[in-house]
Amino acid sequence: MKDRADDIKEVIVSKSNDGVYLVTKEEVFQAVSKSDQGGFRRISGYTENRMSSYDINTGKLMKRVELGVREENECAFLGETNGKLWYKSVDEKLGFHARGPKNLAVIISQEDIVKANPFLSGNLSNPEWNSIQKYYGFDVLKMQPMVSDNAGYVYYIDPVSSKAERTSESIKSFDIDNTCTSSSLKTDANTSIYLQGSPRNYIQYMGKDIKEPSFLKGEFMKSSNIIYSDDANRKFLAPFKEKINIYNHQIDSLENIVENIDTSVADKSKKNSRMYAYRSAQRNIENLKDRIKQAENDLRRYTDDQLFDIITNDNCVFILSQSDVTDKARVVISKVFLSKDSTVNLNWNTQLNNIYREPDKGFDKSSFEFVFSKGDPELNTMRVVYSDNKLIIVFMLTATCIDADSGRILWSIDL
Protein backbone atom coordinates (compact mmCIF):
# COMPACT_ATOMS: atom_id res chain seq x y z
CA MET A 1 0.00 0.00 0.00
CA LYS A 2 3.05 2.28 0.07
CA ASP A 3 3.96 1.57 -3.55
CA ARG A 4 2.74 3.47 -6.63
CA ALA A 5 -0.96 3.27 -7.40
CA ASP A 6 -2.30 1.02 -10.13
CA ASP A 7 -5.20 3.33 -11.01
CA ILE A 8 -6.59 6.73 -10.01
CA LYS A 9 -10.34 6.56 -9.40
CA GLU A 10 -11.08 10.02 -7.97
CA VAL A 11 -9.34 13.40 -8.20
CA ILE A 12 -10.85 16.24 -6.17
CA VAL A 13 -9.64 19.75 -5.34
CA SER A 14 -10.86 21.06 -1.99
CA LYS A 15 -10.36 24.47 -0.37
CA SER A 16 -10.31 24.84 3.39
CA ASN A 17 -9.25 27.53 5.84
CA ASP A 18 -5.69 26.18 5.93
CA GLY A 19 -5.04 25.67 2.22
CA VAL A 20 -6.04 24.02 -1.04
CA TYR A 21 -5.57 20.28 -1.46
CA LEU A 22 -5.67 17.66 -4.18
CA VAL A 23 -7.45 14.59 -2.80
CA THR A 24 -7.27 11.33 -4.72
CA LYS A 25 -8.63 7.85 -4.31
CA GLU A 26 -6.03 5.41 -5.58
CA GLU A 27 -6.38 1.73 -6.38
CA VAL A 28 -3.56 -0.64 -5.50
CA PHE A 29 -3.74 -4.08 -7.09
CA GLN A 30 -2.38 -6.74 -4.77
CA ALA A 31 -1.13 -9.58 -6.96
CA VAL A 32 -1.62 -13.06 -5.57
CA SER A 33 -0.24 -15.01 -8.51
CA LYS A 34 1.44 -14.33 -11.84
CA SER A 35 2.11 -16.64 -14.74
CA ASP A 36 3.89 -16.32 -18.07
CA GLN A 37 3.27 -19.19 -20.47
CA GLY A 38 4.19 -18.86 -24.12
CA GLY A 39 4.03 -15.08 -23.93
CA PHE A 40 0.52 -15.14 -22.44
CA ARG A 41 0.68 -13.37 -19.10
CA ARG A 42 -1.90 -13.65 -16.39
CA ILE A 43 -2.09 -11.83 -13.06
CA SER A 44 -4.69 -12.61 -10.38
CA GLY A 45 -5.30 -10.78 -7.14
CA TYR A 46 -7.54 -8.27 -5.41
CA THR A 47 -7.89 -4.49 -5.24
CA GLU A 48 -7.37 -2.26 -2.22
CA ASN A 49 -8.09 1.46 -2.03
CA ARG A 50 -6.40 4.36 -0.30
CA MET A 51 -7.02 8.11 -0.04
CA SER A 52 -4.22 10.62 -0.39
CA SER A 53 -4.10 14.36 0.19
CA TYR A 54 -1.51 16.56 -1.56
CA ASP A 55 -0.76 20.26 -1.09
CA ILE A 56 -1.79 21.88 -4.37
CA ASN A 57 1.06 24.41 -4.17
CA THR A 58 3.90 21.93 -3.68
CA GLY A 59 2.58 18.46 -4.47
CA LYS A 60 3.68 17.34 -1.00
CA LEU A 61 1.83 14.31 0.40
CA MET A 62 -0.01 15.56 3.48
CA LYS A 63 -1.87 12.44 4.55
CA ARG A 64 -2.67 8.95 3.32
CA VAL A 65 -5.48 6.72 4.61
CA GLU A 66 -5.58 3.03 3.75
CA LEU A 67 -9.16 1.93 3.15
CA GLY A 68 -8.55 -1.75 2.51
CA VAL A 69 -10.31 -4.24 0.25
CA ARG A 70 -12.78 -2.50 -2.04
CA GLU A 71 -15.69 -4.91 -1.60
CA GLU A 72 -15.57 -4.59 2.19
CA ASN A 73 -14.44 -0.99 2.64
CA GLU A 74 -15.58 1.00 -0.39
CA CYS A 75 -15.73 4.69 0.49
CA ALA A 76 -17.50 6.56 -2.32
CA PHE A 77 -17.04 10.31 -2.74
CA LEU A 78 -20.36 12.19 -2.89
CA GLY A 79 -19.42 15.88 -3.10
CA GLU A 80 -17.61 18.77 -1.41
CA THR A 81 -18.94 21.75 0.57
CA ASN A 82 -16.57 24.42 1.85
CA GLY A 83 -13.76 22.15 2.98
CA LYS A 84 -15.96 19.16 3.83
CA LEU A 85 -15.54 16.04 1.69
CA TRP A 86 -18.70 13.92 1.91
CA TYR A 87 -18.44 10.12 1.64
CA LYS A 88 -20.51 7.01 2.06
CA SER A 89 -18.61 3.96 3.29
CA VAL A 90 -19.90 0.39 3.34
CA ASP A 91 -18.02 0.07 6.61
CA GLU A 92 -20.87 0.50 9.09
CA LYS A 93 -18.54 2.16 11.59
CA LEU A 94 -18.01 4.99 9.10
CA GLY A 95 -21.22 5.04 7.06
CA PHE A 96 -22.21 8.50 5.79
CA HIS A 97 -19.63 11.08 6.89
CA ALA A 98 -17.49 14.10 6.00
CA ARG A 99 -13.70 14.43 6.08
CA GLY A 100 -11.31 17.36 6.14
CA PRO A 101 -9.17 17.65 2.97
CA LYS A 102 -5.80 18.17 4.65
CA ASN A 103 -5.59 15.23 7.06
CA LEU A 104 -8.62 13.26 5.79
CA ALA A 105 -9.91 12.93 9.35
CA VAL A 106 -13.64 12.45 9.90
CA ILE A 107 -15.06 15.83 10.94
CA ILE A 108 -18.76 14.94 10.72
CA SER A 109 -19.68 11.37 11.57
CA GLN A 110 -22.84 9.41 10.83
CA GLU A 111 -23.51 9.60 14.55
CA ASP A 112 -23.53 13.40 14.27
CA ILE A 113 -26.05 13.17 11.43
CA VAL A 114 -28.31 10.81 13.39
CA LYS A 115 -28.05 13.00 16.49
CA ALA A 116 -29.37 15.93 14.45
CA ASN A 117 -32.05 13.71 12.86
CA PRO A 118 -33.17 11.01 15.37
CA PHE A 119 -35.66 9.54 12.86
CA LEU A 120 -32.64 8.38 10.78
CA SER A 121 -31.29 6.23 13.61
CA GLY A 122 -30.87 2.73 12.20
CA ASN A 123 -32.77 3.93 9.14
CA LEU A 124 -30.06 5.09 6.70
CA SER A 125 -29.76 2.76 3.71
CA ASN A 126 -26.65 0.60 3.58
CA PRO A 127 -26.21 -0.60 -0.03
CA GLU A 128 -23.56 -2.90 -1.45
CA TRP A 129 -20.25 -1.31 -2.44
CA ASN A 130 -21.12 -1.14 -6.14
CA SER A 131 -24.60 0.38 -5.61
CA ILE A 132 -23.82 3.36 -3.38
CA GLN A 133 -24.57 5.96 -6.08
CA LYS A 134 -28.17 4.73 -6.31
CA TYR A 135 -28.85 5.65 -2.68
CA TYR A 136 -26.43 8.49 -1.88
CA GLY A 137 -25.55 11.52 -3.98
CA PHE A 138 -24.99 15.25 -4.21
CA ASP A 139 -26.91 18.22 -5.66
CA VAL A 140 -24.38 20.60 -7.19
CA LEU A 141 -26.81 23.51 -7.52
CA LYS A 142 -28.00 23.24 -3.93
CA MET A 143 -24.51 22.31 -2.71
CA GLN A 144 -25.95 19.64 -0.43
CA PRO A 145 -25.35 15.89 -0.08
CA MET A 146 -28.33 13.55 -0.54
CA VAL A 147 -29.10 10.39 1.44
CA SER A 148 -31.90 7.83 1.41
CA ASP A 149 -33.52 5.79 4.15
CA ASN A 150 -34.61 2.17 4.25
CA ALA A 151 -38.04 3.10 2.92
CA GLY A 152 -36.50 4.72 -0.15
CA TYR A 153 -37.22 8.34 0.85
CA VAL A 154 -34.57 10.89 -0.15
CA TYR A 155 -33.26 13.70 2.07
CA TYR A 156 -31.01 16.72 1.62
CA ILE A 157 -28.47 17.13 4.42
CA ASP A 158 -27.61 20.70 5.37
CA PRO A 159 -23.78 20.77 5.44
CA VAL A 160 -23.71 23.25 8.34
CA SER A 161 -26.54 22.17 10.67
CA SER A 162 -26.61 18.49 9.53
CA LYS A 163 -30.41 18.73 9.47
CA ALA A 164 -32.21 16.47 6.98
CA GLU A 165 -34.97 17.78 4.71
CA ARG A 166 -37.12 15.30 2.85
CA THR A 167 -37.44 15.86 -0.90
CA SER A 168 -39.25 14.38 -3.86
CA GLU A 169 -36.10 14.79 -5.97
CA SER A 170 -34.25 11.70 -7.17
CA ILE A 171 -30.65 11.03 -6.15
CA LYS A 172 -28.19 13.12 -8.16
CA SER A 173 -24.56 12.14 -8.67
CA PHE A 174 -21.36 14.17 -8.57
CA ASP A 175 -19.57 13.01 -11.72
CA ILE A 176 -15.86 12.33 -11.19
CA ASP A 177 -14.93 10.49 -14.37
CA ASN A 178 -16.17 12.71 -17.17
CA THR A 179 -14.30 12.37 -20.46
CA CYS A 180 -11.80 15.19 -20.18
CA THR A 181 -11.07 15.85 -23.87
CA SER A 182 -13.45 17.11 -26.55
CA SER A 183 -13.46 18.57 -30.04
CA SER A 184 -15.86 21.36 -29.01
CA LEU A 185 -16.73 23.69 -26.13
CA LYS A 186 -19.44 26.26 -25.46
CA THR A 187 -18.29 29.74 -24.44
CA ASP A 188 -21.84 30.96 -23.84
CA ALA A 189 -25.41 29.88 -24.60
CA ASN A 190 -25.09 30.91 -28.25
CA THR A 191 -21.40 30.43 -29.07
CA SER A 192 -19.40 27.25 -29.55
CA ILE A 193 -15.79 26.70 -30.56
CA TYR A 194 -14.50 23.71 -32.48
CA LEU A 195 -11.24 22.01 -33.39
CA GLN A 196 -11.19 20.98 -37.03
CA GLY A 197 -8.72 19.51 -39.52
CA SER A 198 -6.30 16.57 -39.49
CA PRO A 199 -3.68 15.75 -38.41
CA ARG A 200 -3.16 19.33 -37.21
CA ASN A 201 -6.30 20.86 -35.76
CA TYR A 202 -7.24 24.51 -36.01
CA ILE A 203 -9.90 26.47 -34.12
CA GLN A 204 -13.23 27.46 -35.60
CA TYR A 205 -14.53 30.40 -33.57
CA MET A 206 -17.50 32.71 -34.17
CA GLY A 207 -17.92 31.31 -37.69
CA LYS A 208 -14.29 31.82 -38.67
CA ASP A 209 -11.62 29.22 -39.46
CA ILE A 210 -8.46 30.29 -37.65
CA LYS A 211 -5.59 28.31 -39.18
CA GLU A 212 -2.96 29.38 -36.65
CA PRO A 213 -2.20 28.46 -33.99
CA SER A 214 -2.71 24.79 -34.86
CA PHE A 215 -2.30 21.67 -32.75
CA LEU A 216 -1.22 18.15 -33.66
CA LYS A 217 -4.23 15.94 -32.86
CA GLY A 218 -5.49 18.65 -30.54
CA GLU A 219 -8.46 18.37 -28.18
CA PHE A 220 -9.98 20.84 -25.76
CA MET A 221 -9.39 19.93 -22.13
CA LYS A 222 -12.45 19.51 -19.91
CA SER A 223 -12.70 18.87 -16.21
CA SER A 224 -13.07 15.23 -15.26
CA ASN A 225 -15.19 16.42 -12.29
CA ILE A 226 -18.31 18.49 -12.17
CA ILE A 227 -17.21 22.11 -11.70
CA TYR A 228 -19.31 23.72 -9.00
CA SER A 229 -21.62 26.31 -10.50
CA ASP A 230 -19.89 29.13 -8.60
CA ASP A 231 -16.57 28.25 -10.28
CA ALA A 232 -17.92 27.33 -13.72
CA ASN A 233 -18.07 29.72 -16.70
CA ARG A 234 -19.57 32.65 -14.83
CA LYS A 235 -20.52 34.68 -17.92
CA PHE A 236 -22.52 31.75 -19.23
CA LEU A 237 -24.42 31.08 -16.02
CA ALA A 238 -24.81 34.64 -14.65
CA PRO A 239 -28.16 35.47 -16.34
CA PHE A 240 -29.84 32.38 -14.90
CA LYS A 241 -28.50 32.98 -11.40
CA GLU A 242 -29.46 36.67 -11.53
CA LYS A 243 -33.04 35.73 -12.42
CA ILE A 244 -33.24 33.33 -9.45
CA ASN A 245 -31.83 35.98 -7.10
CA ILE A 246 -34.42 38.53 -8.27
CA TYR A 247 -37.28 36.09 -7.67
CA ASN A 248 -35.95 35.25 -4.20
CA HIS A 249 -35.77 38.95 -3.27
CA GLN A 250 -39.36 39.43 -4.47
CA ILE A 251 -40.50 36.47 -2.38
CA ASP A 252 -38.76 37.92 0.68
CA SER A 253 -40.60 41.23 0.18
CA LEU A 254 -43.98 39.54 -0.26
CA GLU A 255 -43.46 37.30 2.77
CA ASN A 256 -42.69 40.41 4.81
CA ILE A 257 -45.94 41.95 3.61
CA VAL A 258 -47.90 38.79 4.48
CA GLU A 259 -46.46 38.74 7.98
CA ASN A 260 -47.63 42.29 8.60
CA ILE A 261 -51.18 41.98 7.26
CA ASP A 262 -53.62 41.96 10.19
CA THR A 263 -56.80 40.16 9.13
CA SER A 264 -58.33 40.09 12.61
CA VAL A 265 -59.91 43.57 12.39
CA ALA A 266 -63.63 43.85 13.15
CA ASP A 267 -64.50 46.16 10.27
CA LYS A 268 -65.84 43.88 7.52
CA SER A 269 -64.73 46.10 4.64
CA LYS A 270 -61.19 46.37 5.97
CA LYS A 271 -61.12 42.67 6.76
CA ASN A 272 -62.15 41.73 3.19
CA SER A 273 -59.61 44.13 1.73
CA ARG A 274 -56.81 42.75 3.84
CA MET A 275 -57.80 39.14 3.12
CA TYR A 276 -57.71 39.94 -0.60
CA ALA A 277 -54.23 41.46 -0.23
CA TYR A 278 -53.11 38.45 1.84
CA ARG A 279 -54.32 35.91 -0.69
CA SER A 280 -52.97 37.93 -3.60
CA ALA A 281 -49.52 38.04 -2.00
CA GLN A 282 -49.66 34.30 -1.31
CA ARG A 283 -50.55 33.61 -4.97
CA ASN A 284 -47.67 35.80 -6.13
CA ILE A 285 -45.29 33.94 -3.82
CA GLU A 286 -46.39 30.60 -5.28
CA ASN A 287 -46.03 31.98 -8.83
CA LEU A 288 -42.52 33.19 -8.04
CA LYS A 289 -41.60 29.80 -6.58
CA ASP A 290 -42.76 28.21 -9.84
CA ARG A 291 -40.60 30.67 -11.77
CA ILE A 292 -37.61 29.80 -9.59
CA LYS A 293 -38.18 26.12 -10.26
CA GLN A 294 -38.34 26.81 -14.02
CA ALA A 295 -35.18 28.95 -13.87
CA GLU A 296 -33.41 26.20 -11.91
CA ASN A 297 -34.49 23.68 -14.55
CA ASP A 298 -33.08 25.97 -17.26
CA LEU A 299 -29.88 26.31 -15.26
CA ARG A 300 -29.58 22.54 -14.96
CA ARG A 301 -30.20 22.07 -18.67
CA TYR A 302 -27.67 24.66 -19.75
CA THR A 303 -25.08 23.58 -17.21
CA ASP A 304 -24.92 19.96 -18.34
CA ASP A 305 -21.85 20.86 -20.39
CA GLN A 306 -20.82 24.00 -18.56
CA LEU A 307 -20.15 22.08 -15.37
CA PHE A 308 -17.27 20.37 -17.18
CA ASP A 309 -16.05 22.99 -19.67
CA ILE A 310 -12.95 24.84 -18.45
CA ILE A 311 -13.15 28.51 -19.46
CA THR A 312 -10.81 30.72 -17.42
CA ASN A 313 -11.83 34.12 -16.09
CA ASP A 314 -9.59 35.75 -18.72
CA ASN A 315 -11.54 33.87 -21.45
CA CYS A 316 -8.95 31.22 -22.23
CA VAL A 317 -9.21 27.50 -22.95
CA PHE A 318 -6.68 24.69 -22.65
CA ILE A 319 -5.81 22.33 -25.50
CA LEU A 320 -4.12 18.94 -25.20
CA SER A 321 -2.05 17.86 -28.20
CA GLN A 322 1.10 15.85 -28.91
CA SER A 323 4.68 16.70 -29.78
CA ASP A 324 5.03 14.59 -32.96
CA VAL A 325 3.57 11.60 -34.80
CA THR A 326 5.91 8.94 -33.40
CA ASP A 327 5.02 6.29 -30.84
CA LYS A 328 7.00 8.27 -28.28
CA ALA A 329 5.03 11.50 -28.80
CA ARG A 330 4.79 13.52 -25.59
CA VAL A 331 1.77 15.35 -24.22
CA VAL A 332 1.68 19.09 -24.97
CA ILE A 333 -0.62 21.50 -23.09
CA SER A 334 -1.50 24.89 -24.59
CA LYS A 335 -3.42 27.89 -23.30
CA VAL A 336 -5.36 29.85 -25.91
CA PHE A 337 -7.02 33.26 -25.53
CA LEU A 338 -10.37 33.88 -27.26
CA SER A 339 -10.94 37.58 -27.88
CA LYS A 340 -14.31 39.29 -28.34
CA ASP A 341 -13.39 40.26 -31.90
CA SER A 342 -13.11 36.55 -32.85
CA THR A 343 -9.30 36.47 -32.94
CA VAL A 344 -7.33 33.74 -31.18
CA ASN A 345 -3.93 34.06 -29.51
CA LEU A 346 -1.61 31.38 -28.15
CA ASN A 347 -0.51 32.26 -24.61
CA TRP A 348 1.89 29.34 -24.06
CA ASN A 349 2.82 25.72 -24.87
CA THR A 350 4.13 23.31 -22.25
CA GLN A 351 5.47 19.83 -23.03
CA LEU A 352 5.25 17.06 -20.44
CA ASN A 353 8.51 15.29 -21.20
CA ASN A 354 7.86 12.13 -19.21
CA ILE A 355 4.24 11.65 -20.27
CA TYR A 356 3.48 9.80 -23.52
CA ARG A 357 0.32 10.72 -25.40
CA GLU A 358 -0.26 6.99 -26.05
CA PRO A 359 1.39 5.12 -23.15
CA ASP A 360 0.83 1.66 -24.62
CA LYS A 361 2.83 2.58 -27.72
CA GLY A 362 5.41 4.79 -26.05
CA PHE A 363 6.90 2.18 -23.75
CA ASP A 364 9.93 0.18 -24.78
CA LYS A 365 9.44 -3.58 -24.69
CA SER A 366 11.55 -3.77 -21.55
CA SER A 367 9.07 -1.61 -19.71
CA PHE A 368 6.40 -4.27 -20.12
CA GLU A 369 8.55 -6.39 -17.83
CA PHE A 370 8.29 -3.58 -15.31
CA VAL A 371 4.50 -3.42 -15.73
CA PHE A 372 4.22 -7.18 -15.31
CA SER A 373 6.39 -7.10 -12.21
CA LYS A 374 4.41 -4.33 -10.55
CA GLY A 375 0.88 -5.68 -10.79
CA ASP A 376 -1.81 -4.35 -13.10
CA PRO A 377 -1.33 -0.59 -13.64
CA GLU A 378 -3.88 1.39 -15.70
CA LEU A 379 -1.73 3.95 -17.50
CA ASN A 380 -4.43 5.45 -19.75
CA THR A 381 -6.70 6.85 -17.02
CA MET A 382 -6.78 10.65 -17.41
CA ARG A 383 -8.17 13.11 -14.89
CA VAL A 384 -8.13 16.90 -15.25
CA VAL A 385 -9.03 19.54 -12.65
CA TYR A 386 -8.66 23.32 -12.66
CA SER A 387 -8.59 25.37 -9.46
CA ASP A 388 -6.76 28.25 -7.83
CA ASN A 389 -5.35 29.25 -11.26
CA LYS A 390 -3.68 25.84 -11.57
CA LEU A 391 -4.31 23.15 -14.17
CA ILE A 392 -3.68 19.64 -12.88
CA ILE A 393 -3.53 16.68 -15.25
CA VAL A 394 -3.32 13.13 -13.93
CA PHE A 395 -2.10 10.72 -16.59
CA MET A 396 0.20 7.67 -16.62
CA LEU A 397 -0.25 7.55 -12.81
CA THR A 398 1.53 10.91 -12.55
CA ALA A 399 0.03 14.22 -11.41
CA THR A 400 1.40 17.37 -13.08
CA CYS A 401 0.47 20.85 -11.88
CA ILE A 402 0.81 23.78 -14.33
CA ASP A 403 0.59 27.46 -13.49
CA ALA A 404 -2.21 28.78 -15.69
CA ASP A 405 -0.64 32.22 -16.18
CA SER A 406 2.86 31.20 -17.28
CA GLY A 407 2.54 27.56 -18.33
CA ARG A 408 5.35 26.67 -15.92
CA ILE A 409 5.25 23.19 -14.40
CA LEU A 410 5.00 23.79 -10.64
CA TRP A 411 5.41 20.16 -9.64
CA SER A 412 5.06 16.63 -10.93
CA ILE A 413 4.65 13.57 -8.70
CA ASP A 414 4.14 9.84 -9.14
CA LEU A 415 0.93 8.76 -7.43
N, C-alpha and C positions, 0 to 999 in steps of 0.2 A: 504493500500500500504506500510505500515511500518512493516507488519507482515512477517513471513517466506514465502518464495516463494512456489508455488505449482508445479512448473516444471522449469527446467533449459534448455532453448532453444539454447543458444550460450555460448561458453566458449573460449575466445581469450586471448593470451598473447601478449602484445605490449611493445616494448622498445622505450623509448624516451630519450631526453637529461637529464631529471630529474628523471629517474628511470625505473623500469620494473613493469608492472601492469597486473593484471588479470581482464579482462572485461567480464562481463556476461550479457546476456539478460534473465530476469527472468519473468515467468508468475505468476500472482496472480489471482486466481479464486475468483470472488466476488459472493458469494452465495446469491440468491434472495429468494429461498424457499428450505426447507428440509422436508422430510416426512419419517416416519418409520411405515410401516404397515405390521404386520405379519412377521417381520424380513426382509422385502424387503425395502431397503433404496434408496431414490431418492433425488438427489440434482440438482437444476436448477440454472442457473446464467449466468454470462458472464465473459470473460477473459480480464484482463488488463496487459500491459507489463511495465517493468521498466528496465533501464540499471544501472549496478553498477560497480564501479571500486575499486579494492582492491590492496593494496601494496603487491607485491609478496614476499617480505622479511618478512612481519609481519602479513599479512592477514587483516590489518586494512582497514576499509571502507573509501575510499577517497572521493567518490562522488556518489550520486544516482540521476538519472533523471527519473521522472515518464512520461511514454509515453502515457498512457491512453488506451482506448478501442482499441483492436487489429484491428478490421475491419476499423476503422477510422484513426488510427495513426500508423499502422504498419511501423516499421523502420528496414529494412532488411540489415544485414551486408553483404558487398560485398568483402572486402579484406583489407589488411593492408600494408602500405608502409612507413617505417622509421618513426614510431610514428604518422602516420595519419590513422585513422580508417574510411574507406569509407562506406557510407550508402546511401540507397535510401528510402525515406519516402513517404508515400501516402499523407501526409500533404503537401499541395502545398507550404506552407510557408517555409518548409524545403527542400523538393525535394531531389535532388542528392547533397550530401555534405560530408565533412570529419570532424571528431572530434578528439580532443586530448585525449589520454588514461587516463590521471590523473584526469582531472576535467570534461571530456566528453563535453566540450564546442565546439561549431562549429568553426573550424579554417579556413575552406574553404567552402564558401556557394555556392549554385547554382547560385546566382547572380555573384559571382567571375568567375565561369565557363563560364557563358554566356558573361560576359564582355571580356573574353579572346577569345571567339568564338561567335561573334555576330549572325552568321547564325543559332545558336541553340536557339536564343531568341524565346520563345513560341513554340519551336519545339521539346523539349525533351519529350519522351513518358511518359505517366503517367498511368501505368497499375493499375488494382485492387490489393488489398493487397496480395492476394494469387497467383498472376501471376508475381510478380516483377522479379523473377529469369529468366523469359523468355526474359526480355528486358534490364536487367542490370546484370553485372557480373564482373569477375576478371580473368586476365591471370596471373597465378602464375609464368610462365617462364619469361614473360616480366615484371612482377611486375607492372602492370598497370590496373586500373579499366576500364570497358567497359560500354558504354551507347548506347542507340539507339534513333533515332528520330522518328517522326510521320510517316515518309515514310518507316520505317523499316531498314534504313541504320545503320550500327554499327560503333562506333568510339572508339579508344583508347584515354584515357585522360592521358596526361603526369602529374605525381603527383607533379612535381616541377613547371613547367610553366603553367599548366592547359590547355595547347593547345590540341585540338582534332585532331586526325588523322584518316581519314576514312579507313576502312579495309574490306576485303571480308570474314574475319573470322567470325564464328558464336559465339554467346555469350557463354562464359565459366563460370562455377560456382566454387566458393570457397566452398568446402565441409566442413560442420561444424558438421555433425552428422554421421560420419563414424563409423561402428561397431568397438569398441575399444578392442576386444579380438579376438584371432585367434589361431588355432592349428599349424600354420606354419608362418615362416618369411623368407625373402631372405636376406642373408648377402652380396652377390654380384651377378653379372649376372649369375654365374654358380653354386652358393652354396645356398642351402636352409637348414633350421633347422626345426625339427618337434617335437611335443610333442605326445608321444604314450603311450599306456597302460591304464588300468582302474582298480580300481578307482584312483590309484596313477599314475601320468604321469611322464615319463622319457624323456630325450632329445635324439633325433637321430641327429647326427651332423657329417658331412663329411663321411657318410656311416657307422658310428659306433653307436651302441646302448649304451648309457651311463646311467646305472641304478641308479646311485646316483650322484648328488642330485635328489630326486623325489618330486613331488608336488601333493597334493590331489586335483583332478579335476583342474589341472593347465591349464592356457591359457596364451599365450604371450600377452602382453599389446601393443596396437597400439594407435597412436594418433587419437582422434576423429576429429581433424582438418587436413586439408592439411598442411604438413610441408613445408615451403618455401624451394626451391631447395638449397639455400645456407646453410640451417641448416640441411638438410636431410643427409642420409648416404653418406658422402663425398667420401669415397673410391669407392663406387658403381658408383657415377655419374661423378667422375673426368675425366675419359677418354672421355666422350661425350663433356663435357664442354671445355676440352683442345683442342679438334678437332675444335670446333666452334671458339675458340679464335685464333687458327692458321689461319683459313680461313679469319677471320676478319682482322688480321694483313696483310695478303697477299692482300686483297682488298684495304686496306689503301695504301700499297706500289704501287699497280697498278694505283689507282686513282691519286696518286702524279705524276706518270709518265705521265698519260693522260693529266693532267693539264699543264705539261711542254713541251708537244709536239707542236711545231709550224708548222702548215700545210699551212701557208700563204706564204711560200717561192716561189720565181719565178722559180727557177730551177726545171724542170719537174721531173727529176730523183730523186732529194731529196724529192720533194713533194710526189711522189708515195711511196717512201720508208717510209716516215713519216706517210702517210695515212695508209699504211699496218700495221705499228707498233701501230698506234692509234686504228685501228679496232681490231687488235689481242688482245690488252690490254682490250678493251671493252668486247670482247668475253670471255676472261678469267675471267673478273669480273662477268659476268652473270653466267658462269659455277660455280664459287665459291659461288655465292649467291644460286644457286641450291643445292650445297653441304651443305651449311649452313641449308637450309630448310630441307634437308634429315636428317642431324644430329639432328636438332631440333625435327623432327618427331620421330627419334629413342629415343631421350631423353624423349619425352612425353610417348612413348610406355613403356619404361623401368621404368619410374617413376610413373606409375599408382599405383603400390604398394609401391614404395620407399617413396612416399610423405605421407605415413601414418606409415610406419614401424619405430619404435624407436630403433635405434642402436647408442649407445653412442660413443663418440670419443675414449674411452678406450676399445671399442669392447665388450660392455656388452648389455644384453637385460633384460627387466623386465617381471616377470611372476606373474600373479594373481592366487591365489589358495584360499583354505579355511582351517580353523583351525581343523575341525572335520566333522563328517557326520551327526551331529544333526541338527535340525531345527534352532538352534541358532548359527550355525557356523559363525565365523567372517571372514572378508576378511584378507588375508595375501598377502603382496607384497614382492617379492624377486628380488634381482639383481644377475645376473649370468654372469660370464666372459667366453668368448669363445676364447680359445687360438689358435694360428696358427697350433699347433701340434695336433689339434682335441680333446684336453682335455677340460673339463668344470669344473669351480670352482664356488662355491656359495660364493658371497661376503657378503650378509646379508639377513635376514628375518625381516620383520616388520609387526606386527599384528595391525589392526585397531579395537580397542576393542569395539567401539560403532557403527560399521558398519557391518550389517548382510550380508552374501553372498546372501541370498534369503530373502529380506525384508518381503515379504508376509507371509513367514512361520515363520520368527523369532519373529514377534510381539506376545505379549500376547493378549488374547482376549480383555482385557481392553483397549489396545491401539487402537483398532478399533473404540472405542468410541471417542478417541482423534481425529482420522482421520476424522470421521464423523462430529465432531464438528468444525473442522478447514476448511473444504471446500472439495477440490478434489485433494489432493497431489499425484504426480506421483513419487513414491519412487524408481522405477527401472531404471530411466534414468541415464546412466553412460556417463561421459565425461572424457577424459584423455588428458592432454597436458604436454609437456616436454620442458623446457626452462631454461636457466641460471643455468644449473646443478640442476634443481629442477623438481621433478615429482609431478604433481598435479592431483589428482583423485577426481572427483565430483560424488558422489553417495549417495543415500538416502537424497538428498537435503543438503548435507554437503560437503564442500571442504576441502581436506586434502593435505597439502604440505609436501613432504618428501625430505630431502637432499640426493642427488643421491650418494654421496661419502660414507656417514655413515649409511644411512637408518633411521636417526633420524627424527621423526615428528617435523617439524618446527612450524607448527600451524594447527589448525583445527577450522573451523567456520561453523555455520549454515547459509545457504543462504536464 
